[in-house]
Amino acid sequence: MENQNKVQEAVYDARTLGTPKMLLLGVQHLFAMFGATVLVPAITGLNVSTTLLFAGLGTLLFHLITGRKVPAFLGSSFAFLGAYGLVTASGQNSPLTYSGFGVAVAGLLYLVLALFFKIFGVKKVMRYFPPIVTGPIIICIGLSLAQSAINNCTSNWLVALVAICVVVICNIWGKGMIKIVPILLGVVASYLAAMIVDPAARANVAATVNAAKWFGLPVVWEETALSIFNDSLDVSMLITAVITIAPISLATIVEHIGDMCAISSTVGSNYVADPGLHRTLIGDGLATSLSALFGGPANTTYGENTGVLALSKVYDPRVVRLAAYFAVILSFCPKFAALIVAMPAATMGGVSLVLYGMISSVGVRNVVENKVDFTKSRNVLIAAMIMGLAVGVTYNGAIQIPLGPITISLSGLAVGALSGILMNAILPGKDYEFGSDEQGDTSVNFGSRFGNE
Protein backbone atom coordinates (compact mmCIF):
# COMPACT_ATOMS: atom_id res chain seq x y z
CA MET A 1 0.00 0.00 0.00
CA GLU A 2 2.87 2.31 0.83
CA ASN A 3 4.47 1.66 -2.57
CA GLN A 4 1.19 2.39 -4.34
CA ASN A 5 0.88 5.68 -2.49
CA LYS A 6 4.45 6.52 -3.50
CA VAL A 7 3.63 6.04 -7.18
CA GLN A 8 0.31 7.87 -6.97
CA GLU A 9 1.97 10.81 -5.21
CA ALA A 10 4.67 10.99 -7.91
CA VAL A 11 2.11 10.91 -10.72
CA TYR A 12 0.03 13.55 -8.98
CA ASP A 13 3.09 15.77 -8.58
CA ALA A 14 3.89 15.44 -12.29
CA ARG A 15 0.38 16.49 -13.27
CA THR A 16 0.55 19.59 -11.09
CA LEU A 17 3.99 20.72 -12.28
CA GLY A 18 2.58 22.53 -15.28
CA THR A 19 3.58 22.35 -18.94
CA PRO A 20 6.95 24.20 -18.75
CA LYS A 21 8.31 21.98 -15.97
CA MET A 22 6.94 18.84 -17.61
CA LEU A 23 8.76 19.80 -20.83
CA LEU A 24 11.95 20.45 -18.86
CA LEU A 25 11.71 17.02 -17.26
CA GLY A 26 11.26 15.51 -20.70
CA VAL A 27 14.38 17.31 -21.94
CA GLN A 28 16.27 15.99 -18.92
CA HIS A 29 15.37 12.40 -19.88
CA LEU A 30 16.41 13.15 -23.48
CA PHE A 31 19.71 14.53 -22.20
CA ALA A 32 20.31 11.45 -20.05
CA MET A 33 19.89 8.94 -22.87
CA PHE A 34 21.38 11.06 -25.60
CA GLY A 35 25.11 10.46 -25.28
CA ALA A 36 24.99 6.68 -25.25
CA THR A 37 22.22 6.46 -27.85
CA VAL A 38 24.02 8.46 -30.54
CA LEU A 39 27.38 6.90 -29.70
CA VAL A 40 26.29 3.51 -31.07
CA PRO A 41 25.64 4.78 -34.63
CA ALA A 42 28.77 6.93 -34.40
CA ILE A 43 30.83 3.79 -33.70
CA THR A 44 29.08 1.38 -36.07
CA GLY A 45 28.33 3.65 -39.02
CA LEU A 46 24.56 3.42 -38.67
CA ASN A 47 22.43 6.46 -39.41
CA VAL A 48 22.20 8.83 -36.43
CA SER A 49 18.84 10.27 -37.53
CA THR A 50 17.36 6.79 -37.93
CA THR A 51 18.68 5.86 -34.49
CA LEU A 52 16.99 8.82 -32.83
CA LEU A 53 13.74 8.23 -34.72
CA PHE A 54 13.43 4.61 -33.63
CA ALA A 55 14.62 5.29 -30.10
CA GLY A 56 11.60 7.58 -29.83
CA LEU A 57 9.17 5.35 -31.72
CA GLY A 58 10.46 2.25 -29.92
CA THR A 59 9.88 3.91 -26.56
CA LEU A 60 6.34 4.88 -27.53
CA LEU A 61 5.65 1.34 -28.80
CA PHE A 62 6.98 -0.11 -25.54
CA HIS A 63 4.69 2.17 -23.52
CA LEU A 64 1.70 1.19 -25.66
CA ILE A 65 2.31 -2.55 -25.22
CA THR A 66 2.91 -2.26 -21.48
CA GLY A 67 -0.27 -0.29 -20.88
CA ARG A 68 1.63 3.00 -20.41
CA LYS A 69 2.61 1.89 -16.90
CA VAL A 70 6.42 1.58 -17.03
CA PRO A 71 8.52 4.81 -17.07
CA ALA A 72 11.26 3.34 -19.27
CA PHE A 73 13.15 4.83 -22.21
CA LEU A 74 14.53 2.60 -24.96
CA GLY A 75 17.88 3.70 -26.39
CA SER A 76 20.68 2.07 -28.40
CA SER A 77 22.01 -1.22 -27.05
CA PHE A 78 25.79 -1.63 -26.72
CA ALA A 79 25.46 -5.40 -26.46
CA PHE A 80 25.06 -5.67 -30.25
CA LEU A 81 28.08 -3.54 -31.19
CA GLY A 82 29.98 -6.65 -32.25
CA ALA A 83 27.11 -7.60 -34.56
CA TYR A 84 27.89 -4.71 -36.85
CA GLY A 85 31.49 -5.84 -37.24
CA LEU A 86 30.38 -9.28 -38.41
CA VAL A 87 32.87 -10.96 -40.73
CA THR A 88 31.42 -13.30 -43.34
CA ALA A 89 32.82 -16.46 -44.84
CA SER A 90 34.36 -14.43 -47.66
CA GLY A 91 36.50 -12.60 -45.13
CA GLN A 92 34.77 -9.27 -45.85
CA ASN A 93 32.79 -7.16 -43.43
CA SER A 94 29.08 -7.82 -43.72
CA PRO A 95 27.07 -4.80 -44.90
CA LEU A 96 25.17 -3.11 -42.09
CA THR A 97 21.94 -4.08 -43.85
CA TYR A 98 22.58 -7.80 -43.31
CA SER A 99 23.70 -7.23 -39.74
CA GLY A 100 20.50 -5.25 -39.20
CA PHE A 101 18.42 -8.20 -40.33
CA GLY A 102 20.27 -10.42 -37.84
CA VAL A 103 19.50 -7.94 -35.06
CA ALA A 104 15.83 -7.89 -36.14
CA VAL A 105 15.67 -11.67 -35.75
CA ALA A 106 17.33 -11.34 -32.34
CA GLY A 107 14.53 -8.97 -31.36
CA LEU A 108 11.96 -11.57 -32.36
CA LEU A 109 13.57 -14.03 -29.93
CA TYR A 110 12.30 -11.74 -27.18
CA LEU A 111 8.80 -12.72 -28.24
CA VAL A 112 9.66 -16.42 -28.01
CA LEU A 113 11.06 -15.95 -24.50
CA ALA A 114 8.04 -13.83 -23.58
CA LEU A 115 5.79 -16.75 -24.56
CA PHE A 116 7.87 -19.14 -22.46
CA PHE A 117 7.74 -16.75 -19.51
CA LYS A 118 3.98 -16.52 -19.82
CA ILE A 119 3.52 -20.31 -20.04
CA PHE A 120 6.22 -21.68 -17.73
CA GLY A 121 7.14 -18.75 -15.50
CA VAL A 122 10.43 -16.87 -15.11
CA LYS A 123 12.22 -19.33 -12.84
CA LYS A 124 11.90 -22.35 -15.14
CA VAL A 125 13.03 -20.47 -18.26
CA MET A 126 15.94 -18.65 -16.62
CA ARG A 127 17.27 -21.99 -15.36
CA TYR A 128 18.74 -22.47 -18.85
CA PHE A 129 20.43 -19.03 -18.85
CA PRO A 130 22.30 -18.94 -15.54
CA PRO A 131 25.13 -16.50 -14.70
CA ILE A 132 27.75 -19.15 -15.54
CA VAL A 133 26.55 -18.81 -19.15
CA THR A 134 25.52 -15.15 -19.43
CA GLY A 135 28.44 -13.79 -17.39
CA PRO A 136 31.28 -15.16 -19.56
CA ILE A 137 29.36 -14.25 -22.74
CA ILE A 138 29.12 -10.63 -21.59
CA ILE A 139 32.81 -10.62 -20.64
CA CYS A 140 33.69 -11.76 -24.15
CA ILE A 141 31.48 -9.14 -25.81
CA GLY A 142 33.65 -6.40 -24.33
CA LEU A 143 36.96 -8.18 -24.95
CA SER A 144 36.15 -8.87 -28.59
CA LEU A 145 35.50 -5.16 -29.22
CA ALA A 146 38.51 -3.72 -27.40
CA GLN A 147 40.80 -3.88 -30.43
CA SER A 148 38.62 -1.53 -32.49
CA ALA A 149 38.63 1.01 -29.64
CA ILE A 150 42.43 0.95 -29.45
CA ASN A 151 42.68 1.39 -33.22
CA ASN A 152 40.57 4.55 -33.01
CA CYS A 153 42.56 5.86 -30.04
CA THR A 154 45.83 5.61 -31.97
CA SER A 155 44.69 8.38 -34.33
CA ASN A 156 45.26 10.87 -31.47
CA TRP A 157 45.91 9.52 -27.98
CA LEU A 158 45.72 12.97 -26.38
CA VAL A 159 42.15 13.45 -27.57
CA ALA A 160 41.26 9.89 -26.53
CA LEU A 161 42.72 10.42 -23.04
CA VAL A 162 40.59 13.55 -22.59
CA ALA A 163 37.47 11.45 -23.18
CA ILE A 164 38.65 8.70 -20.82
CA CYS A 165 39.60 11.09 -18.02
CA VAL A 166 36.36 13.10 -18.21
CA VAL A 167 34.23 9.94 -18.11
CA VAL A 168 36.14 8.59 -15.10
CA ILE A 169 36.16 11.89 -13.19
CA CYS A 170 32.46 12.59 -13.77
CA ASN A 171 31.49 9.06 -12.82
CA ILE A 172 33.54 8.95 -9.62
CA TRP A 173 33.31 12.52 -8.34
CA GLY A 174 30.35 13.95 -10.23
CA LYS A 175 27.11 14.94 -8.52
CA GLY A 176 23.53 15.00 -9.77
CA MET A 177 23.16 15.12 -13.56
CA ILE A 178 26.96 15.15 -14.05
CA LYS A 179 27.15 11.65 -12.60
CA ILE A 180 24.26 10.50 -14.79
CA VAL A 181 25.70 11.64 -18.14
CA PRO A 182 29.48 11.10 -17.99
CA ILE A 183 29.53 9.62 -21.49
CA LEU A 184 27.95 12.70 -23.04
CA LEU A 185 30.32 14.99 -21.14
CA GLY A 186 33.30 12.87 -22.18
CA VAL A 187 32.28 13.09 -25.82
CA VAL A 188 31.76 16.87 -25.67
CA ALA A 189 35.06 17.54 -23.88
CA SER A 190 37.07 15.29 -26.19
CA TYR A 191 35.31 16.68 -29.26
CA LEU A 192 36.25 20.23 -28.24
CA ALA A 193 39.82 19.14 -27.52
CA ALA A 194 40.09 17.66 -31.01
CA MET A 195 38.85 20.93 -32.52
CA ILE A 196 41.65 22.75 -30.71
CA VAL A 197 44.61 20.42 -31.31
CA ASP A 198 43.71 18.76 -34.63
CA PRO A 199 43.22 21.12 -37.62
CA ALA A 200 42.28 18.22 -39.94
CA ALA A 201 39.48 17.13 -37.62
CA ARG A 202 38.28 20.73 -37.36
CA ALA A 203 38.15 21.07 -41.13
CA ASN A 204 36.32 17.75 -41.52
CA VAL A 205 33.65 18.74 -39.00
CA ALA A 206 33.11 22.12 -40.65
CA ALA A 207 32.80 20.63 -44.14
CA THR A 208 30.46 17.80 -43.03
CA VAL A 209 28.13 20.01 -41.01
CA ASN A 210 27.99 22.80 -43.62
CA ALA A 211 27.06 20.30 -46.32
CA ALA A 212 24.13 18.90 -44.33
CA LYS A 213 20.60 20.25 -44.58
CA TRP A 214 18.54 21.52 -41.68
CA PHE A 215 15.62 19.23 -42.52
CA GLY A 216 15.47 15.75 -44.05
CA LEU A 217 13.86 12.32 -43.77
CA PRO A 218 15.55 10.13 -41.13
CA VAL A 219 15.17 6.82 -43.03
CA VAL A 220 17.20 5.95 -46.14
CA TRP A 221 15.82 2.90 -47.97
CA GLU A 222 19.23 1.67 -49.13
CA GLU A 223 20.39 1.54 -45.49
CA THR A 224 17.47 -0.57 -44.26
CA ALA A 225 17.57 -4.33 -43.69
CA LEU A 226 14.51 -4.67 -45.91
CA SER A 227 16.53 -3.44 -48.90
CA ILE A 228 18.56 -6.68 -49.06
CA PHE A 229 15.61 -8.65 -50.43
CA ASN A 230 16.29 -8.02 -54.09
CA ASP A 231 17.91 -9.85 -57.00
CA SER A 232 21.37 -9.61 -55.43
CA LEU A 233 20.39 -11.19 -52.08
CA ASP A 234 23.34 -13.14 -50.59
CA VAL A 235 21.67 -16.07 -48.82
CA SER A 236 24.92 -17.24 -47.21
CA MET A 237 25.53 -13.83 -45.71
CA LEU A 238 21.93 -13.60 -44.52
CA ILE A 239 22.01 -16.95 -42.71
CA THR A 240 25.43 -16.17 -41.26
CA ALA A 241 24.18 -12.86 -39.89
CA VAL A 242 21.15 -14.47 -38.23
CA ILE A 243 23.04 -17.38 -36.66
CA THR A 244 25.88 -15.17 -35.48
CA ILE A 245 23.86 -12.28 -34.07
CA ALA A 246 20.70 -13.89 -32.68
CA PRO A 247 22.42 -15.54 -29.64
CA ILE A 248 23.46 -12.10 -28.36
CA SER A 249 19.82 -11.58 -27.42
CA LEU A 250 20.30 -14.05 -24.55
CA ALA A 251 22.49 -11.50 -22.77
CA THR A 252 20.20 -8.56 -23.54
CA ILE A 253 17.13 -10.46 -22.34
CA VAL A 254 18.81 -10.93 -18.96
CA GLU A 255 19.71 -7.24 -19.10
CA HIS A 256 16.07 -6.41 -19.73
CA ILE A 257 14.97 -8.40 -16.68
CA GLY A 258 17.55 -6.58 -14.56
CA ASP A 259 16.35 -3.21 -15.84
CA MET A 260 12.74 -4.04 -15.01
CA CYS A 261 13.78 -4.99 -11.49
CA ALA A 262 15.80 -1.77 -11.16
CA ILE A 263 12.93 0.43 -12.37
CA SER A 264 10.49 -1.42 -10.09
CA SER A 265 12.78 -0.82 -7.13
CA THR A 266 13.21 2.86 -7.99
CA VAL A 267 9.51 3.57 -8.48
CA GLY A 268 8.19 1.24 -5.80
CA SER A 269 5.91 -0.74 -8.11
CA ASN A 270 6.37 -4.37 -9.20
CA TYR A 271 6.51 -4.16 -13.00
CA VAL A 272 7.74 -7.76 -13.19
CA ALA A 273 4.23 -8.76 -12.06
CA ASP A 274 2.22 -5.93 -13.66
CA PRO A 275 2.29 -5.46 -16.61
CA GLY A 276 4.51 -8.55 -16.45
CA LEU A 277 7.83 -9.55 -18.01
CA HIS A 278 6.08 -11.12 -20.98
CA ARG A 279 4.65 -7.74 -21.99
CA THR A 280 7.82 -5.73 -21.32
CA LEU A 281 9.85 -8.28 -23.32
CA ILE A 282 7.41 -8.05 -26.22
CA GLY A 283 7.67 -4.26 -26.18
CA ASP A 284 11.48 -4.30 -26.07
CA GLY A 285 11.76 -7.04 -28.72
CA LEU A 286 9.39 -5.41 -31.19
CA ALA A 287 11.12 -2.05 -30.72
CA THR A 288 14.47 -3.70 -31.49
CA SER A 289 13.17 -5.50 -34.59
CA LEU A 290 11.45 -2.38 -35.90
CA SER A 291 14.57 -0.26 -35.46
CA ALA A 292 16.90 -2.86 -37.01
CA LEU A 293 14.69 -3.43 -40.06
CA PHE A 294 14.73 0.27 -40.90
CA GLY A 295 18.45 0.86 -40.35
CA GLY A 296 18.71 1.61 -36.63
CA PRO A 297 20.49 -0.27 -33.82
CA ALA A 298 18.94 -2.64 -31.31
CA ASN A 299 17.02 -0.94 -28.51
CA THR A 300 17.22 -1.58 -24.80
CA THR A 301 15.70 -0.12 -21.65
CA TYR A 302 18.06 2.56 -20.35
CA GLY A 303 19.45 2.67 -16.82
CA GLU A 304 20.47 6.29 -17.38
CA ASN A 305 16.80 7.25 -17.39
CA THR A 306 16.19 5.16 -14.29
CA GLY A 307 18.82 7.35 -12.68
CA VAL A 308 16.85 10.42 -13.72
CA LEU A 309 13.72 8.92 -12.14
CA ALA A 310 15.58 8.49 -8.86
CA LEU A 311 16.99 12.01 -9.11
CA SER A 312 13.77 13.83 -9.97
CA LYS A 313 11.37 11.66 -7.91
CA VAL A 314 8.84 12.11 -10.71
CA TYR A 315 7.79 8.69 -12.00
CA ASP A 316 5.02 9.63 -14.40
CA PRO A 317 5.61 7.68 -17.67
CA ARG A 318 4.28 10.69 -19.60
CA VAL A 319 7.52 12.54 -18.83
CA VAL A 320 9.51 9.75 -20.49
CA ARG A 321 7.17 9.80 -23.48
CA LEU A 322 7.92 13.51 -23.86
CA ALA A 323 11.61 12.61 -24.28
CA ALA A 324 10.56 10.10 -26.95
CA TYR A 325 8.67 12.81 -28.84
CA PHE A 326 11.72 15.10 -28.66
CA ALA A 327 13.94 12.33 -30.06
CA VAL A 328 11.59 11.85 -33.00
CA ILE A 329 11.57 15.59 -33.76
CA LEU A 330 15.36 15.80 -33.56
CA SER A 331 15.72 12.90 -36.00
CA PHE A 332 14.48 15.13 -38.84
CA CYS A 333 17.55 17.43 -38.59
CA PRO A 334 20.42 16.06 -40.79
CA LYS A 335 22.71 18.90 -39.73
CA PHE A 336 22.64 17.61 -36.18
CA ALA A 337 23.30 14.07 -37.40
CA ALA A 338 26.27 15.35 -39.40
CA LEU A 339 27.80 16.77 -36.23
CA ILE A 340 27.75 13.26 -34.75
CA VAL A 341 29.02 11.56 -37.91
CA ALA A 342 32.01 13.94 -38.06
CA MET A 343 33.06 13.02 -34.51
CA PRO A 344 36.87 12.45 -34.43
CA ALA A 345 37.94 8.80 -34.36
CA ALA A 346 40.01 9.36 -31.22
CA THR A 347 36.95 10.66 -29.36
CA MET A 348 34.99 7.55 -30.28
CA GLY A 349 37.98 5.41 -29.38
CA GLY A 350 38.43 6.89 -25.92
CA VAL A 351 34.79 6.61 -24.97
CA SER A 352 34.48 3.17 -26.56
CA LEU A 353 37.48 1.87 -24.64
CA VAL A 354 35.72 2.68 -21.37
CA LEU A 355 32.40 1.29 -22.57
CA TYR A 356 33.84 -2.00 -23.83
CA GLY A 357 35.75 -2.48 -20.60
CA MET A 358 32.60 -1.73 -18.62
CA ILE A 359 30.67 -4.33 -20.61
CA SER A 360 33.24 -6.99 -19.65
CA SER A 361 33.17 -5.74 -16.06
CA VAL A 362 29.41 -6.20 -15.96
CA GLY A 363 29.95 -9.84 -16.92
CA VAL A 364 32.42 -10.25 -14.06
CA ARG A 365 29.94 -8.57 -11.72
CA ASN A 366 27.22 -10.96 -12.85
CA VAL A 367 29.38 -13.97 -11.97
CA VAL A 368 30.56 -12.54 -8.63
CA GLU A 369 27.22 -11.29 -7.33
CA ASN A 370 25.54 -14.58 -8.15
CA LYS A 371 28.29 -16.38 -6.21
CA VAL A 372 29.05 -18.80 -9.04
CA ASP A 373 30.91 -21.77 -7.54
CA PHE A 374 34.12 -22.32 -9.49
CA THR A 375 35.09 -25.25 -7.32
CA LYS A 376 32.61 -27.22 -9.43
CA SER A 377 34.17 -28.73 -12.53
CA ARG A 378 31.04 -28.13 -14.62
CA ASN A 379 31.17 -24.39 -14.01
CA VAL A 380 34.89 -24.18 -14.79
CA LEU A 381 34.41 -26.14 -18.02
CA ILE A 382 31.42 -24.07 -19.18
CA ALA A 383 33.20 -20.76 -18.55
CA ALA A 384 36.41 -22.07 -20.12
CA MET A 385 34.71 -23.18 -23.32
CA ILE A 386 32.68 -19.99 -23.68
CA MET A 387 35.65 -17.65 -23.24
CA GLY A 388 38.17 -19.84 -25.06
CA LEU A 389 35.97 -20.21 -28.12
CA ALA A 390 34.57 -16.66 -28.13
CA VAL A 391 37.94 -14.92 -27.88
CA GLY A 392 39.93 -17.50 -29.86
CA VAL A 393 37.59 -17.62 -32.82
CA THR A 394 37.18 -13.83 -32.81
CA TYR A 395 40.90 -13.22 -33.24
CA ASN A 396 41.50 -16.08 -35.69
CA GLY A 397 38.56 -15.69 -38.04
CA ALA A 398 35.03 -17.05 -38.14
CA ILE A 399 34.33 -20.78 -38.36
CA GLN A 400 33.07 -21.63 -41.85
CA ILE A 401 30.45 -24.33 -42.30
CA PRO A 402 29.62 -25.25 -45.94
CA LEU A 403 26.04 -26.41 -46.49
CA GLY A 404 25.76 -27.17 -50.19
CA PRO A 405 25.81 -23.89 -52.13
CA ILE A 406 25.59 -21.92 -48.86
CA THR A 407 28.45 -21.23 -46.46
CA ILE A 408 27.60 -20.25 -42.91
CA SER A 409 30.17 -18.34 -40.88
CA LEU A 410 29.98 -18.46 -37.08
CA SER A 411 31.62 -15.70 -35.04
CA GLY A 412 33.38 -16.33 -31.77
CA LEU A 413 30.49 -14.94 -29.74
CA ALA A 414 28.00 -17.21 -31.48
CA VAL A 415 30.14 -20.32 -31.01
CA GLY A 416 30.86 -19.46 -27.38
CA ALA A 417 27.23 -18.70 -26.54
CA LEU A 418 25.83 -21.80 -28.21
CA SER A 419 28.43 -24.08 -26.62
CA GLY A 420 27.80 -22.61 -23.16
CA ILE A 421 24.02 -22.96 -23.39
CA LEU A 422 24.33 -26.55 -24.64
CA MET A 423 26.86 -27.59 -21.99
CA ASN A 424 24.79 -26.05 -19.20
CA ALA A 425 21.71 -27.94 -20.40
CA ILE A 426 23.51 -31.29 -20.67
CA LEU A 427 25.93 -31.35 -17.73
CA PRO A 428 24.49 -32.36 -14.34
CA GLY A 429 24.51 -30.05 -11.35
CA LYS A 430 22.35 -27.10 -12.43
CA ASP A 431 21.62 -25.21 -9.22
CA TYR A 432 20.74 -21.67 -10.35
CA GLU A 433 17.30 -20.37 -9.39
CA PHE A 434 16.23 -16.96 -10.62
CA GLY A 435 14.70 -14.86 -7.85
CA SER A 436 16.71 -16.29 -4.99
CA ASP A 437 19.18 -13.37 -5.01
CA GLU A 438 17.79 -10.04 -6.22
CA GLN A 439 21.18 -8.34 -6.28
CA GLY A 440 22.67 -11.05 -8.45
CA ASP A 441 19.70 -11.34 -10.78
CA THR A 442 19.70 -7.64 -11.59
CA SER A 443 23.44 -7.19 -11.99
CA VAL A 444 23.46 -7.80 -15.75
CA ASN A 445 22.71 -4.28 -16.88
CA PHE A 446 24.30 -2.57 -19.89
CA GLY A 447 21.91 0.35 -19.42
CA SER A 448 23.22 1.38 -15.98
CA ARG A 449 26.80 1.37 -17.13
CA PHE A 450 28.08 4.20 -15.01
CA GLY A 451 27.03 4.06 -11.41
CA ASN A 452 23.35 4.98 -11.56
CA GLU A 453 22.38 2.45 -8.92
N, C-alpha and C positions, 0 to 999 in steps of 0.2 A: 504493500500500500504506500509505503514511504517512497519507493522508487517511482511509482505511478505519479505521485504528487510532484516529485522532482521534475519529471518530464512535462507534466501539465503546466507547472509554473514556468518552465523554460519556454514552452510554446506560447503561453500567455504573454510573457515578457517580449517575445519577438513580435507579436501582433501589435503591441502597444508602443513599439519603438518609433514607428512612423516610417514613411517611405525613404527619406534621406539616410537614416541609420541602417535600414534594411539593405539598401543598395551598397552602403559602405561595408557591411558585413559580407555581402556577396563578393565584393571586390577583394576583401581579405582572403576569402576562400580561393578565389582565382589566383591571387598572388602566391598563396601557399603551394598550390599544385603546379604552378606555372613552370618553375625552373626545371623540375624533373621531367615534366611532360614534354617540353620542347627539346630537351636534351636527347631523348631517344631518337627522334628523326634527325637531329643534327649529327649524331654518331653514325646512324645506319644509312642515311641518304634518303630516307622517306620524306614525303612532302609535309612540311610544317603546318601549312594551312589545313590539309586533310586531317592531320593529327588533332589539331584544335577542334575542328568541326565534329569529329567523331568522339572526342573526349566529352564534348558537350552533349551530343545526341545520345551517346552511350549512357551517360549519367541520367538523362531524362528517361531513357528506356528502362534503365534499372529501377528508377523510382516508380515508373508505371507498373512494372511487373511485381514489385514488392509492396504495392498498395500505398505508395508515397509515405511509408513509415520510417524508413532507414535514412538518416542524414549522412549518406556516403557519396563521395565524388570518385568517379572512375577516370584515372589518368593513364599515361603510358606505362606499360610493364617493362621493367628491366630484365625480367627472367628470360625473355625471348630475344635478347640482344644477339646471342649466338646464332639464332635461327636465320638472321639476315646476313650472316657470313657463311652460309651453307656452301660447302664445296661438293660439286657433283662428281659423278664417275669420270667425266671427261677431264677433271682436274681444274675446271673453270668455276668461278663464282656463279652461283645460281642467281638469275635476275630476281630483283625484289618482288616481282609479280608472282613468281612460283613460291617463294618463301611466304608471301602473304597468303597464298592459298593453303599452305601447310599450317599457318597460324589460325586460319579460319576453321580448319578441321579440328585443331586443338581446342578451339572455343566450343565446338559442338560436343566434345567429350565432357564438358561441364554438364550438358544436358543429360548425358548417359549417367554420370555420377549422381546428378540430382534425382533421377528416377530410382537409382539404387538406394539413395538416402531415404527417399519417400517410402519405398517398399520395405527395406531391411533395417533402416535406422543407421545413425552415424557410426556407432561403435562397431558394428559388424563390417561395414565397408572399410573404415579406416584401419582395421586390423591388417589389411593387405598393403597399407602404405605407412608403415611405422617409421619412426625417426631414423632407424638404422638404414633405411632405404632413402628417404627424402633428404636427410642431413648430408650424406656424402654426395648426392646428386647436386645439391645446392652449392656445396664446396667446389665441385668441379665446374659448375657454370662460371663462377668467378675466375677460377684459375685458367680456364680455357680462353678467356677474353683478355687476360692481362697483357699479352703480347701486343695486341693492337693498341692498347693505351700507351705502352712504352714507345711504340713506333711514332705515335702522334706527339708525345712529349719531346722526342729528340729533335723536332723541328725548332724548338726554342725552350730549353729547360727553364730559363728564368721566368717566362710567362707561365709555364706549367706549374712551377713552384709557388707562384702567387696564388693560383687557384687552389692548390693543395693546402697552403698555409691558412688562407681565408676560411676554407671549409672547416678545417680542424679548430681554428680559434673560435669561430662562431658557434660551432657545435659544443665545445667544451666550456667556454666562458660567456657565450651569448645569453641574453635574457629576452623573454617575451617572443616577439615575432622574429627577432634575429636568430634565435635558436631553432625556430621552426623552418626557416628558409635559408640554411647555410649554402645549399647548392646554388641557388639563384644568386646569392651574394658573391660566391666564389667565381661564378661565370662572369658577372658584371665587373668585378675587380680585375680579373685576369684579362678580360676583353679590353678594358681601358688601358691596362699595362701594355698589351700588344700594340694598341694604337699609338702609344708613346715611343716604344723602343723598336718597333718593326715597321718601317716605311712601306714595305711591300704589302703587309697585311692591311695597313691603313688605306692604301690605294685600292686594294681588292674590295674592301668593305664599301668604299665610296662608289666604285663603279657598279657593284652589284645592287646596292640600294637605290642608286639613281636610275638604274635601268628598269626597276620594278614599278608597277602601277600601284595606285592607291586602292583600286578596287578590282577584284577578279574572282572567278569561281574557284572554290577550294578543292575540287575534284578534277583530276585529269584522267580521262579514260585509259590512255596508254599506260598509266601507272597503276591501274587497278588489277587485282587478281583475276577478275572476270575477263580481262582482255586476252588472257592466254588461250582461251578456247576458240581458236581459229585454225586455219589450214596448217599453220606451222607449230601446232601444239607438240611439245616434247613429252611424251608419255613417261619415259624413263625419269626425266627430271621431276615431273609432277609426283610420281610415286615416291621417289627419293625424298622430296620435300615433305610429304605427308608423314612417311615413316620416321624420318629424322626429327621432325619438329613436334609432332603430336605428343610424344612422351613428356615433353617439358611441362605440359599442362598438369601433370601429377604434382609437381612442386607448387605451381600457382594455385591449384585447388586447395592445398594445405594452407597456403598463404591466405587465401580467401577466408577460410574458416577462422584463422587467427585474427584477421581483420574484423570479422563479424563479432568475435568475442571481445576484441578491444573496444569497438564502438559500443557494444552492449554495456561493457563495464563503465565507459566514460559517461554514457547517457543515463544509465540506470534502468535499462529496459532490455529484456531478453529477446534479442532479434533472432537468436538461434532457434527459439521456439515459435516466435511470431514476428515476422511472416514465415519463418522457417528457412533452414539452409537450402532446401530444395528450390525455393523461390529466389533466394539471393544468388544461388549458383546459376540458375537459368538466366537471370538478369545480367550477371557478369559474363557468362558464356556467349549469350546472344550479342552483347555489346562488343565483345572481342571479335566474333565472327563478322559482324557488320563492318567494323572498322577495317579489319584485314582484307575483306573482299574489295573494299573501295580505296585501298592504298594507304591505310593508316596502320599503326602498330597495335599490338594486343593491349587491351585495357585491364586495369586492376583497381580494386578499391584502395584509396590512398590514405596512408597513415598520417601524412602531413595535414590533411584536413581533419582527421580525428584530433590532432594536436590543437587545431584552431577551435574545435568544439570545446575542448577542455579549457582553453584560454579564455574564450568569450563567454562560456556558460550559456550560450544560446543554442539549443538543440533542434530548432525548427527546421525540418528538411527543406522548407521553401527557401531558406537562405542559401543552401547548397545548390538548389535548382537555379537561383539567380546567377551563381558563378557559371553554371552550365550555359545559360543564355548568353553571358558575356563571352564565353569561349567560342560559341557559334558565331557571334557577331564579329569577333576578332579574326576569325578564319577567312573572312572575305577581304582581308587587307594584304595583298602580296608584298607590299613594301615592308611590312613588319616581318613576314616570313623570310624575305631576302636578308634582313638583318641577322636572323638566326643562321641561315645557310652560309653566310660569309664569316661565321665565327672561326677564328684562327684555330688551326689543328692543335696547337700546343694547349690552348684553353680546353678544348674537348679532351685532350689527353690527360691533363692534370685532374680534371673533375672525374673522368672515367676511371682513372687509376684508383681513386678513393672508392668510387662506387663498386667497382669490380671486387676490390678487397673486402668491402663491406658485405657484398653478396656471399662470398666465401665464409666470412665471419658469422653470418647468420646461420649458415649450415653447421658450423662448429657449435654455435649457441644452441641450435636445435638438438644436437646430440648430447651436449652437456646437461641442459636443463631437463631433458627427459631421462637422465641418468642411465644411458645405454650401457649395458654391462659388457665390457670388452674382455672380461675373463672367459666369456663363452665363445667357443670356437666358431659357432655359426655366425655370430655378429662380426667377428674379426674377418671371416672369409667373405661375408657379404660386402662389408665396407672395402675390403682389399680389391675385390673384383670390380666393384663400381668405379673406384678411383683409378685403379690400374688401367682398366679398359678406357674409361672416359678421357683421361689425360694422355695415355699412350697413343690411342687411335687419333686423337685430335692433332697431336704433333707429328704423326707419321702418315697422315692421309686417311681418308675414309675407306671403310671396308666395302669392296665391290662384290655384289652378288648378281651374276648373270641369270636371268630367267627368260630363256628364249631370245626374242629380239629386244627385250627390255633389260637394262642393267640398273639395279637398285644400289644406291650408295648410302651406307649407314655411318653417321658421324659418331664420334666418341661418346657424346652425351646420350645418344640413342642406344648405343650398344651397352653402355654402363647402366642406364636406367632399366632397360629391358632385362638385363642379366640380374640386377638386384631384385627386381620385383619377382622374377621367376624363382630365384634362390630362396627368397623369403617365404614364398608360398610352398615350396617343396620341403625345405629343411625343417626338422622338428624343433620345438622349443619356442614357438611364437608366444610371447608373453605381454605384448603391448596392448593396452586398453585405452582408447581415446576417452577423455573425460576424467581420468583418475588423477591427473595433474594439470590444473588449468594453466600454470605458468609454462610448463613444457609444451602443451598443446598449442599455445598461442605464440610461441617464440619464432615460428617460421613466418617472417613478415618483411617482404621487400618494400612495402609501402612505408613503414616506420623505420626508415633506414638510418635516421640521424637523431636518436635520442628523444623521440616524442612521447615516450611512455608516460 
